[in-house]
Amino acid sequence: MNKMEYVWNVQFSRSFLKKNSLTLTLTGYDLLRGKQNNWYQVSDYSTVYSRYMYVNSYFMLEAKYIF
């Protein structure tokens, strides 16, 4: 029940146009797929085990433009 979760996130940004008015950012979440979908809670009187679903790893592209 004592498992370590290693989560690596990465982010790359690049600015374009005059005065760097456009910024593109690519972000990757949980690249190692290290997040567990199990959750434990242990107390003196009970043990709770839960299993849930989530998105393992994904990428997000973001664009910011300053007028």
mmCIF file of the N, C-alpha and C atoms, coordinates in Angstrom:
data_MODEL
# 
_entry.id   MODEL 
# 
loop_
_atom_site.group_PDB 
_atom_site.id 
_atom_site.type_symbol 
_atom_site.label_atom_id 
_atom_site.label_alt_id 
_atom_site.label_comp_id 
_atom_site.label_asym_id 
_atom_site.label_entity_id 
_atom_site.label_seq_id 
_atom_site.pdbx_PDB_ins_code 
_atom_site.Cartn_x 
_atom_site.Cartn_y 
_atom_site.Cartn_z 
_atom_site.occupancy 
_atom_site.B_iso_or_equiv 
_atom_site.pdbx_formal_charge 
_atom_site.auth_seq_id 
_atom_site.auth_comp_id 
_atom_site.auth_asym_id 
_atom_site.auth_atom_id 
_atom_site.pdbx_PDB_model_num 
ATOM 1   N N  . MET A 1 1  ? 0.808   -1.199 0.000   1.00 0.00 ? 1  MET A N  1 
ATOM 2   C CA . MET A 1 1  ? 0.000   0.000  0.000   1.00 0.00 ? 1  MET A CA 1 
ATOM 3   C C  . MET A 1 1  ? 0.850   1.262  0.000   1.00 0.00 ? 1  MET A C  1 
ATOM 4   N N  . ASN A 1 2  ? 2.093   1.151  0.362   1.00 0.00 ? 2  ASN A N  1 
ATOM 5   C CA . ASN A 1 2  ? 2.976   2.317  0.377   1.00 0.00 ? 2  ASN A CA 1 
ATOM 6   C C  . ASN A 1 2  ? 3.755   2.377  -0.930  1.00 0.00 ? 2  ASN A C  1 
ATOM 7   N N  . LYS A 1 3  ? 3.108   2.815  -1.980  1.00 0.00 ? 3  LYS A N  1 
ATOM 8   C CA . LYS A 1 3  ? 3.747   2.910  -3.291  1.00 0.00 ? 3  LYS A CA 1 
ATOM 9   C C  . LYS A 1 3  ? 4.077   4.360  -3.594  1.00 0.00 ? 3  LYS A C  1 
ATOM 10  N N  . MET A 1 4  ? 5.234   4.566  -4.196  1.00 0.00 ? 4  MET A N  1 
ATOM 11  C CA . MET A 1 4  ? 5.629   5.905  -4.614  1.00 0.00 ? 4  MET A CA 1 
ATOM 12  C C  . MET A 1 4  ? 5.075   6.160  -6.013  1.00 0.00 ? 4  MET A C  1 
ATOM 13  N N  . GLU A 1 5  ? 4.591   7.367  -6.219  1.00 0.00 ? 5  GLU A N  1 
ATOM 14  C CA . GLU A 1 5  ? 4.110   7.776  -7.532  1.00 0.00 ? 5  GLU A CA 1 
ATOM 15  C C  . GLU A 1 5  ? 5.070   8.820  -8.080  1.00 0.00 ? 5  GLU A C  1 
ATOM 16  N N  . TYR A 1 6  ? 5.609   8.559  -9.244  1.00 0.00 ? 6  TYR A N  1 
ATOM 17  C CA . TYR A 1 6  ? 6.488   9.509  -9.904  1.00 0.00 ? 6  TYR A CA 1 
ATOM 18  C C  . TYR A 1 6  ? 5.743   10.110 -11.080 1.00 0.00 ? 6  TYR A C  1 
ATOM 19  N N  . VAL A 1 7  ? 5.600   11.422 -11.066 1.00 0.00 ? 7  VAL A N  1 
ATOM 20  C CA . VAL A 1 7  ? 4.862   12.116 -12.115 1.00 0.00 ? 7  VAL A CA 1 
ATOM 21  C C  . VAL A 1 7  ? 5.803   13.149 -12.732 1.00 0.00 ? 7  VAL A C  1 
ATOM 22  N N  . TRP A 1 8  ? 6.053   13.004 -14.024 1.00 0.00 ? 8  TRP A N  1 
ATOM 23  C CA . TRP A 1 8  ? 6.872   13.966 -14.749 1.00 0.00 ? 8  TRP A CA 1 
ATOM 24  C C  . TRP A 1 8  ? 5.980   14.789 -15.661 1.00 0.00 ? 8  TRP A C  1 
ATOM 25  N N  . ASN A 1 9  ? 6.108   16.105 -15.527 1.00 0.00 ? 9  ASN A N  1 
ATOM 26  C CA . ASN A 1 9  ? 5.442   17.046 -16.417 1.00 0.00 ? 9  ASN A CA 1 
ATOM 27  C C  . ASN A 1 9  ? 6.524   17.823 -17.154 1.00 0.00 ? 9  ASN A C  1 
ATOM 28  N N  . VAL A 1 10 ? 6.240   18.248 -18.374 1.00 0.00 ? 10 VAL A N  1 
ATOM 29  C CA . VAL A 1 10 ? 7.197   19.017 -19.157 1.00 0.00 ? 10 VAL A CA 1 
ATOM 30  C C  . VAL A 1 10 ? 6.450   20.141 -19.876 1.00 0.00 ? 10 VAL A C  1 
ATOM 31  N N  . GLN A 1 11 ? 7.145   21.279 -20.060 1.00 0.00 ? 11 GLN A N  1 
ATOM 32  C CA . GLN A 1 11 ? 6.512   22.419 -20.711 1.00 0.00 ? 11 GLN A CA 1 
ATOM 33  C C  . GLN A 1 11 ? 7.539   23.121 -21.592 1.00 0.00 ? 11 GLN A C  1 
ATOM 34  N N  . PHE A 1 12 ? 7.147   23.417 -22.835 1.00 0.00 ? 12 PHE A N  1 
ATOM 35  C CA . PHE A 1 12 ? 7.966   24.147 -23.784 1.00 0.00 ? 12 PHE A CA 1 
ATOM 36  C C  . PHE A 1 12 ? 7.185   25.365 -24.256 1.00 0.00 ? 12 PHE A C  1 
ATOM 37  N N  . SER A 1 13 ? 7.839   26.530 -24.253 1.00 0.00 ? 13 SER A N  1 
ATOM 38  C CA . SER A 1 13 ? 7.197   27.766 -24.710 1.00 0.00 ? 13 SER A CA 1 
ATOM 39  C C  . SER A 1 13 ? 8.074   28.428 -25.762 1.00 0.00 ? 13 SER A C  1 
ATOM 40  N N  . ARG A 1 14 ? 7.400   29.098 -26.701 1.00 0.00 ? 14 ARG A N  1 
ATOM 41  C CA . ARG A 1 14 ? 8.105   29.823 -27.752 1.00 0.00 ? 14 ARG A CA 1 
ATOM 42  C C  . ARG A 1 14 ? 7.296   31.064 -28.102 1.00 0.00 ? 14 ARG A C  1 
ATOM 43  N N  . SER A 1 15 ? 7.962   32.213 -28.193 1.00 0.00 ? 15 SER A N  1 
ATOM 44  C CA . SER A 1 15 ? 7.305   33.475 -28.535 1.00 0.00 ? 15 SER A CA 1 
ATOM 45  C C  . SER A 1 15 ? 7.599   33.839 -29.980 1.00 0.00 ? 15 SER A C  1 
ATOM 46  N N  . PHE A 1 16 ? 6.610   34.453 -30.627 1.00 0.00 ? 16 PHE A N  1 
ATOM 47  C CA . PHE A 1 16 ? 6.703   34.823 -32.039 1.00 0.00 ? 16 PHE A CA 1 
ATOM 48  C C  . PHE A 1 16 ? 6.195   36.246 -32.242 1.00 0.00 ? 16 PHE A C  1 
ATOM 49  N N  . LEU A 1 17 ? 6.333   36.736 -33.446 1.00 0.00 ? 17 LEU A N  1 
ATOM 50  C CA . LEU A 1 17 ? 5.851   38.035 -33.924 1.00 0.00 ? 17 LEU A CA 1 
ATOM 51  C C  . LEU A 1 17 ? 6.593   39.187 -33.257 1.00 0.00 ? 17 LEU A C  1 
ATOM 52  N N  . LYS A 1 18 ? 6.194   40.402 -33.625 1.00 0.00 ? 18 LYS A N  1 
ATOM 53  C CA . LYS A 1 18 ? 6.831   41.593 -33.073 1.00 0.00 ? 18 LYS A CA 1 
ATOM 54  C C  . LYS A 1 18 ? 6.528   41.711 -31.583 1.00 0.00 ? 18 LYS A C  1 
ATOM 55  N N  . LYS A 1 19 ? 7.513   42.101 -30.823 1.00 0.00 ? 19 LYS A N  1 
ATOM 56  C CA . LYS A 1 19 ? 7.410   42.283 -29.371 1.00 0.00 ? 19 LYS A CA 1 
ATOM 57  C C  . LYS A 1 19 ? 6.928   41.008 -28.665 1.00 0.00 ? 19 LYS A C  1 
ATOM 58  N N  . ASN A 1 20 ? 7.164   39.861 -29.278 1.00 0.00 ? 20 ASN A N  1 
ATOM 59  C CA . ASN A 1 20 ? 6.765   38.573 -28.688 1.00 0.00 ? 20 ASN A CA 1 
ATOM 60  C C  . ASN A 1 20 ? 5.288   38.555 -28.286 1.00 0.00 ? 20 ASN A C  1 
ATOM 61  N N  . SER A 1 21 ? 4.441   39.055 -29.174 1.00 0.00 ? 21 SER A N  1 
ATOM 62  C CA . SER A 1 21 ? 3.017   39.165 -28.841 1.00 0.00 ? 21 SER A CA 1 
ATOM 63  C C  . SER A 1 21 ? 2.268   37.835 -28.926 1.00 0.00 ? 21 SER A C  1 
ATOM 64  N N  . LEU A 1 22 ? 2.844   36.826 -29.569 1.00 0.00 ? 22 LEU A N  1 
ATOM 65  C CA . LEU A 1 22 ? 2.209   35.511 -29.650 1.00 0.00 ? 22 LEU A CA 1 
ATOM 66  C C  . LEU A 1 22 ? 3.113   34.491 -28.961 1.00 0.00 ? 22 LEU A C  1 
ATOM 67  N N  . THR A 1 23 ? 2.555   33.763 -28.010 1.00 0.00 ? 23 THR A N  1 
ATOM 68  C CA . THR A 1 23 ? 3.306   32.734 -27.297 1.00 0.00 ? 23 THR A CA 1 
ATOM 69  C C  . THR A 1 23 ? 2.573   31.409 -27.432 1.00 0.00 ? 23 THR A C  1 
ATOM 70  N N  . LEU A 1 24 ? 3.288   30.391 -27.915 1.00 0.00 ? 24 LEU A N  1 
ATOM 71  C CA . LEU A 1 24 ? 2.750   29.039 -27.992 1.00 0.00 ? 24 LEU A CA 1 
ATOM 72  C C  . LEU A 1 24 ? 3.417   28.199 -26.909 1.00 0.00 ? 24 LEU A C  1 
ATOM 73  N N  . THR A 1 25 ? 2.608   27.449 -26.176 1.00 0.00 ? 25 THR A N  1 
ATOM 74  C CA . THR A 1 25 ? 3.100   26.622 -25.082 1.00 0.00 ? 25 THR A CA 1 
ATOM 75  C C  . THR A 1 25 ? 2.572   25.205 -25.255 1.00 0.00 ? 25 THR A C  1 
ATOM 76  N N  . LEU A 1 26 ? 3.467   24.233 -25.235 1.00 0.00 ? 26 LEU A N  1 
ATOM 77  C CA . LEU A 1 26 ? 3.098   22.825 -25.281 1.00 0.00 ? 26 LEU A CA 1 
ATOM 78  C C  . LEU A 1 26 ? 3.445   22.215 -23.926 1.00 0.00 ? 26 LEU A C  1 
ATOM 79  N N  . THR A 1 27 ? 2.458   21.637 -23.264 1.00 0.00 ? 27 THR A N  1 
ATOM 80  C CA . THR A 1 27 ? 2.649   21.052 -21.943 1.00 0.00 ? 27 THR A CA 1 
ATOM 81  C C  . THR A 1 27 ? 2.251   19.588 -21.980 1.00 0.00 ? 27 THR A C  1 
ATOM 82  N N  . GLY A 1 28 ? 3.096   18.731 -21.436 1.00 0.00 ? 28 GLY A N  1 
ATOM 83  C CA . GLY A 1 28 ? 2.815   17.305 -21.319 1.00 0.00 ? 28 GLY A CA 1 
ATOM 84  C C  . GLY A 1 28 ? 2.700   16.932 -19.854 1.00 0.00 ? 28 GLY A C  1 
ATOM 85  N N  . TYR A 1 29 ? 1.668   16.192 -19.512 1.00 0.00 ? 29 TYR A N  1 
ATOM 86  C CA . TYR A 1 29 ? 1.409   15.811 -18.128 1.00 0.00 ? 29 TYR A CA 1 
ATOM 87  C C  . TYR A 1 29 ? 1.568   14.301 -17.954 1.00 0.00 ? 29 TYR A C  1 
ATOM 88  N N  . ASP A 1 30 ? 2.178   13.901 -16.858 1.00 0.00 ? 30 ASP A N  1 
ATOM 89  C CA . ASP A 1 30 ? 2.362   12.496 -16.457 1.00 0.00 ? 30 ASP A CA 1 
ATOM 90  C C  . ASP A 1 30 ? 2.976   11.669 -17.586 1.00 0.00 ? 30 ASP A C  1 
ATOM 91  N N  . LEU A 1 31 ? 4.163   12.066 -18.024 1.00 0.00 ? 31 LEU A N  1 
ATOM 92  C CA . LEU A 1 31 ? 4.815   11.395 -19.143 1.00 0.00 ? 31 LEU A CA 1 
ATOM 93  C C  . LEU A 1 31 ? 5.211   9.957  -18.829 1.00 0.00 ? 31 LEU A C  1 
ATOM 94  N N  . LEU A 1 32 ? 5.479   9.632  -17.584 1.00 0.00 ? 32 LEU A N  1 
ATOM 95  C CA . LEU A 1 32 ? 5.857   8.275  -17.198 1.00 0.00 ? 32 LEU A CA 1 
ATOM 96  C C  . LEU A 1 32 ? 4.656   7.373  -16.929 1.00 0.00 ? 32 LEU A C  1 
ATOM 97  N N  . ARG A 1 33 ? 3.468   7.931  -16.990 1.00 0.00 ? 33 ARG A N  1 
ATOM 98  C CA . ARG A 1 33 ? 2.240   7.205  -16.635 1.00 0.00 ? 33 ARG A CA 1 
ATOM 99  C C  . ARG A 1 33 ? 2.374   6.581  -15.250 1.00 0.00 ? 33 ARG A C  1 
ATOM 100 N N  . GLY A 1 34 ? 2.862   7.393  -14.321 1.00 0.00 ? 34 GLY A N  1 
ATOM 101 C CA . GLY A 1 34 ? 3.145   6.906  -12.978 1.00 0.00 ? 34 GLY A CA 1 
ATOM 102 C C  . GLY A 1 34 ? 2.005   7.041  -11.994 1.00 0.00 ? 34 GLY A C  1 
ATOM 103 N N  . LYS A 1 35 ? 0.987   7.811  -12.325 1.00 0.00 ? 35 LYS A N  1 
ATOM 104 C CA . LYS A 1 35 ? -0.134  7.969  -11.400 1.00 0.00 ? 35 LYS A CA 1 
ATOM 105 C C  . LYS A 1 35 ? -0.882  6.656  -11.255 1.00 0.00 ? 35 LYS A C  1 
ATOM 106 N N  . GLN A 1 36 ? -1.196  6.331  -10.041 1.00 0.00 ? 36 GLN A N  1 
ATOM 107 C CA . GLN A 1 36 ? -1.955  5.115  -9.750  1.00 0.00 ? 36 GLN A CA 1 
ATOM 108 C C  . GLN A 1 36 ? -3.439  5.464  -9.676  1.00 0.00 ? 36 GLN A C  1 
ATOM 109 N N  . ASN A 1 37 ? -4.265  4.524  -10.015 1.00 0.00 ? 37 ASN A N  1 
ATOM 110 C CA . ASN A 1 37 ? -5.702  4.776  -9.936  1.00 0.00 ? 37 ASN A CA 1 
ATOM 111 C C  . ASN A 1 37 ? -6.312  4.065  -8.733  1.00 0.00 ? 37 ASN A C  1 
ATOM 112 N N  . ASN A 1 38 ? -5.484  3.848  -7.721  1.00 0.00 ? 38 ASN A N  1 
ATOM 113 C CA . ASN A 1 38 ? -5.960  3.255  -6.480  1.00 0.00 ? 38 ASN A CA 1 
ATOM 114 C C  . ASN A 1 38 ? -5.714  4.230  -5.337  1.00 0.00 ? 38 ASN A C  1 
ATOM 115 N N  . TRP A 1 39 ? -6.607  4.216  -4.359  1.00 0.00 ? 39 TRP A N  1 
ATOM 116 C CA . TRP A 1 39 ? -6.477  5.092  -3.206  1.00 0.00 ? 39 TRP A CA 1 
ATOM 117 C C  . TRP A 1 39 ? -6.807  4.290  -1.966  1.00 0.00 ? 39 TRP A C  1 
ATOM 118 N N  . TYR A 1 40 ? -5.936  4.365  -0.967  1.00 0.00 ? 40 TYR A N  1 
ATOM 119 C CA . TYR A 1 40 ? -6.136  3.634  0.269   1.00 0.00 ? 40 TYR A CA 1 
ATOM 120 C C  . TYR A 1 40 ? -6.210  4.607  1.433   1.00 0.00 ? 40 TYR A C  1 
ATOM 121 N N  . GLN A 1 41 ? -7.045  4.298  2.392   1.00 0.00 ? 41 GLN A N  1 
ATOM 122 C CA . GLN A 1 41 ? -7.072  5.039  3.643   1.00 0.00 ? 41 GLN A CA 1 
ATOM 123 C C  . GLN A 1 41 ? -7.200  4.011  4.762   1.00 0.00 ? 41 GLN A C  1 
ATOM 124 N N  . VAL A 1 42 ? -6.242  4.011  5.660   1.00 0.00 ? 42 VAL A N  1 
ATOM 125 C CA . VAL A 1 42 ? -6.223  3.040  6.753   1.00 0.00 ? 42 VAL A CA 1 
ATOM 126 C C  . VAL A 1 42 ? -6.316  3.798  8.065   1.00 0.00 ? 42 VAL A C  1 
ATOM 127 N N  . SER A 1 43 ? -7.233  3.385  8.919   1.00 0.00 ? 43 SER A N  1 
ATOM 128 C CA . SER A 1 43 ? -7.363  3.969  10.242  1.00 0.00 ? 43 SER A CA 1 
ATOM 129 C C  . SER A 1 43 ? -7.421  2.837  11.262  1.00 0.00 ? 43 SER A C  1 
ATOM 130 N N  . ASP A 1 44 ? -7.643  3.178  12.517  1.00 0.00 ? 44 ASP A N  1 
ATOM 131 C CA . ASP A 1 44 ? -7.719  2.168  13.570  1.00 0.00 ? 44 ASP A CA 1 
ATOM 132 C C  . ASP A 1 44 ? -8.903  1.231  13.399  1.00 0.00 ? 44 ASP A C  1 
ATOM 133 N N  . TYR A 1 45 ? -9.980  1.723  12.808  1.00 0.00 ? 45 TYR A N  1 
ATOM 134 C CA . TYR A 1 45 ? -11.218 0.953  12.753  1.00 0.00 ? 45 TYR A CA 1 
ATOM 135 C C  . TYR A 1 45 ? -11.596 0.451  11.361  1.00 0.00 ? 45 TYR A C  1 
ATOM 136 N N  . SER A 1 46 ? -10.981 0.996  10.338  1.00 0.00 ? 46 SER A N  1 
ATOM 137 C CA . SER A 1 46 ? -11.404 0.603  8.992   1.00 0.00 ? 46 SER A CA 1 
ATOM 138 C C  . SER A 1 46 ? -10.273 0.756  7.983   1.00 0.00 ? 46 SER A C  1 
ATOM 139 N N  . THR A 1 47 ? -10.450 0.115  6.865   1.00 0.00 ? 47 THR A N  1 
ATOM 140 C CA . THR A 1 47 ? -9.573  0.273  5.710   1.00 0.00 ? 47 THR A CA 1 
ATOM 141 C C  . THR A 1 47 ? -10.457 0.539  4.506   1.00 0.00 ? 47 THR A C  1 
ATOM 142 N N  . VAL A 1 48 ? -10.187 1.614  3.807   1.00 0.00 ? 48 VAL A N  1 
ATOM 143 C CA . VAL A 1 48 ? -10.989 2.001  2.647   1.00 0.00 ? 48 VAL A CA 1 
ATOM 144 C C  . VAL A 1 48 ? -10.111 1.882  1.408   1.00 0.00 ? 48 VAL A C  1 
ATOM 145 N N  . TYR A 1 49 ? -10.603 1.190  0.426   1.00 0.00 ? 49 TYR A N  1 
ATOM 146 C CA . TYR A 1 49 ? -9.915  1.037  -0.858  1.00 0.00 ? 49 TYR A CA 1 
ATOM 147 C C  . TYR A 1 49 ? -10.832 1.592  -1.936  1.00 0.00 ? 49 TYR A C  1 
ATOM 148 N N  . SER A 1 50 ? -10.326 2.529  -2.713  1.00 0.00 ? 50 SER A N  1 
ATOM 149 C CA . SER A 1 50 ? -11.104 3.117  -3.806  1.00 0.00 ? 50 SER A CA 1 
ATOM 150 C C  . SER A 1 50 ? -10.311 2.997  -5.093  1.00 0.00 ? 50 SER A C  1 
ATOM 151 N N  . ARG A 1 51 ? -11.014 2.823  -6.166  1.00 0.00 ? 51 ARG A N  1 
ATOM 152 C CA . ARG A 1 51 ? -10.412 2.782  -7.495  1.00 0.00 ? 51 ARG A CA 1 
ATOM 153 C C  . ARG A 1 51 ? -11.135 3.818  -8.345  1.00 0.00 ? 51 ARG A C  1 
ATOM 154 N N  . TYR A 1 52 ? -10.395 4.645  -9.042  1.00 0.00 ? 52 TYR A N  1 
ATOM 155 C CA . TYR A 1 52 ? -11.009 5.703  -9.838  1.00 0.00 ? 52 TYR A CA 1 
ATOM 156 C C  . TYR A 1 52 ? -10.350 5.753  -11.203 1.00 0.00 ? 52 TYR A C  1 
ATOM 157 N N  . MET A 1 53 ? -10.986 6.457  -12.108 1.00 0.00 ? 53 MET A N  1 
ATOM 158 C CA . MET A 1 53 ? -10.474 6.593  -13.467 1.00 0.00 ? 53 MET A CA 1 
ATOM 159 C C  . MET A 1 53 ? -10.018 8.034  -13.695 1.00 0.00 ? 53 MET A C  1 
ATOM 160 N N  . TYR A 1 54 ? -8.988  8.191  -14.477 1.00 0.00 ? 54 TYR A N  1 
ATOM 161 C CA . TYR A 1 54 ? -8.475  9.503  -14.839 1.00 0.00 ? 54 TYR A CA 1 
ATOM 162 C C  . TYR A 1 54 ? -7.720  9.383  -16.158 1.00 0.00 ? 54 TYR A C  1 
ATOM 163 N N  . VAL A 1 55 ? -7.391  10.492 -16.729 1.00 0.00 ? 55 VAL A N  1 
ATOM 164 C CA . VAL A 1 55 ? -6.628  10.518 -17.977 1.00 0.00 ? 55 VAL A CA 1 
ATOM 165 C C  . VAL A 1 55 ? -5.156  10.321 -17.608 1.00 0.00 ? 55 VAL A C  1 
ATOM 166 N N  . ASN A 1 56 ? -4.518  9.287  -18.143 1.00 0.00 ? 56 ASN A N  1 
ATOM 167 C CA . ASN A 1 56 ? -3.134  8.977  -17.771 1.00 0.00 ? 56 ASN A CA 1 
ATOM 168 C C  . ASN A 1 56 ? -2.185  10.098 -18.150 1.00 0.00 ? 56 ASN A C  1 
ATOM 169 N N  . SER A 1 57 ? -1.798  10.177 -19.378 1.00 0.00 ? 57 SER A N  1 
ATOM 170 C CA . SER A 1 57 ? -0.912  11.248 -19.798 1.00 0.00 ? 57 SER A CA 1 
ATOM 171 C C  . SER A 1 57 ? -1.543  11.941 -20.999 1.00 0.00 ? 57 SER A C  1 
ATOM 172 N N  . TYR A 1 58 ? -1.323  13.232 -21.062 1.00 0.00 ? 58 TYR A N  1 
ATOM 173 C CA . TYR A 1 58 ? -1.907  14.007 -22.160 1.00 0.00 ? 58 TYR A CA 1 
ATOM 174 C C  . TYR A 1 58 ? -1.059  15.238 -22.409 1.00 0.00 ? 58 TYR A C  1 
ATOM 175 N N  . PHE A 1 59 ? -1.272  15.853 -23.570 1.00 0.00 ? 59 PHE A N  1 
ATOM 176 C CA . PHE A 1 59 ? -0.574  17.065 -23.970 1.00 0.00 ? 59 PHE A CA 1 
ATOM 177 C C  . PHE A 1 59 ? -1.593  18.174 -24.200 1.00 0.00 ? 59 PHE A C  1 
ATOM 178 N N  . MET A 1 60 ? -1.192  19.392 -23.894 1.00 0.00 ? 60 MET A N  1 
ATOM 179 C CA . MET A 1 60 ? -2.060  20.547 -24.093 1.00 0.00 ? 60 MET A CA 1 
ATOM 180 C C  . MET A 1 60 ? -1.270  21.616 -24.837 1.00 0.00 ? 60 MET A C  1 
ATOM 181 N N  . LEU A 1 61 ? -1.861  22.146 -25.899 1.00 0.00 ? 61 LEU A N  1 
ATOM 182 C CA . LEU A 1 61 ? -1.262  23.232 -26.659 1.00 0.00 ? 61 LEU A CA 1 
ATOM 183 C C  . LEU A 1 61 ? -2.026  24.506 -26.346 1.00 0.00 ? 61 LEU A C  1 
ATOM 184 N N  . GLU A 1 62 ? -1.305  25.537 -25.947 1.00 0.00 ? 62 GLU A N  1 
ATOM 185 C CA . GLU A 1 62 ? -1.932  26.802 -25.540 1.00 0.00 ? 62 GLU A CA 1 
ATOM 186 C C  . GLU A 1 62 ? -1.350  27.935 -26.377 1.00 0.00 ? 62 GLU A C  1 
ATOM 187 N N  . ALA A 1 63 ? -2.199  28.844 -26.818 1.00 0.00 ? 63 ALA A N  1 
ATOM 188 C CA . ALA A 1 63 ? -1.763  30.017 -27.572 1.00 0.00 ? 63 ALA A CA 1 
ATOM 189 C C  . ALA A 1 63 ? -2.222  31.270 -26.844 1.00 0.00 ? 63 ALA A C  1 
ATOM 190 N N  . LYS A 1 64 ? -1.295  32.204 -26.633 1.00 0.00 ? 64 LYS A N  1 
ATOM 191 C CA . LYS A 1 64 ? -1.605  33.487 -25.995 1.00 0.00 ? 64 LYS A CA 1 
ATOM 192 C C  . LYS A 1 64 ? -1.187  34.605 -26.942 1.00 0.00 ? 64 LYS A C  1 
ATOM 193 N N  . TYR A 1 65 ? -2.107  35.521 -27.158 1.00 0.00 ? 65 TYR A N  1 
ATOM 194 C CA . TYR A 1 65 ? -1.809  36.667 -28.035 1.00 0.00 ? 65 TYR A CA 1 
ATOM 195 C C  . TYR A 1 65 ? -2.083  37.941 -27.264 1.00 0.00 ? 65 TYR A C  1 
ATOM 196 N N  . ILE A 1 66 ? -1.111  38.834 -27.242 1.00 0.00 ? 66 ILE A N  1 
ATOM 197 C CA . ILE A 1 66 ? -1.248  40.136 -26.565 1.00 0.00 ? 66 ILE A CA 1 
ATOM 198 C C  . ILE A 1 66 ? -1.476  41.185 -27.634 1.00 0.00 ? 66 ILE A C  1 
ATOM 199 N N  . PHE A 1 67 ? -2.599  41.889 -27.535 1.00 0.00 ? 67 PHE A N  1 
ATOM 200 C CA . PHE A 1 67 ? -2.947  42.930 -28.511 1.00 0.00 ? 67 PHE A CA 1 
ATOM 201 C C  . PHE A 1 67 ? -2.129  44.175 -28.303 1.00 0.00 ? 67 PHE A C  1 
# 
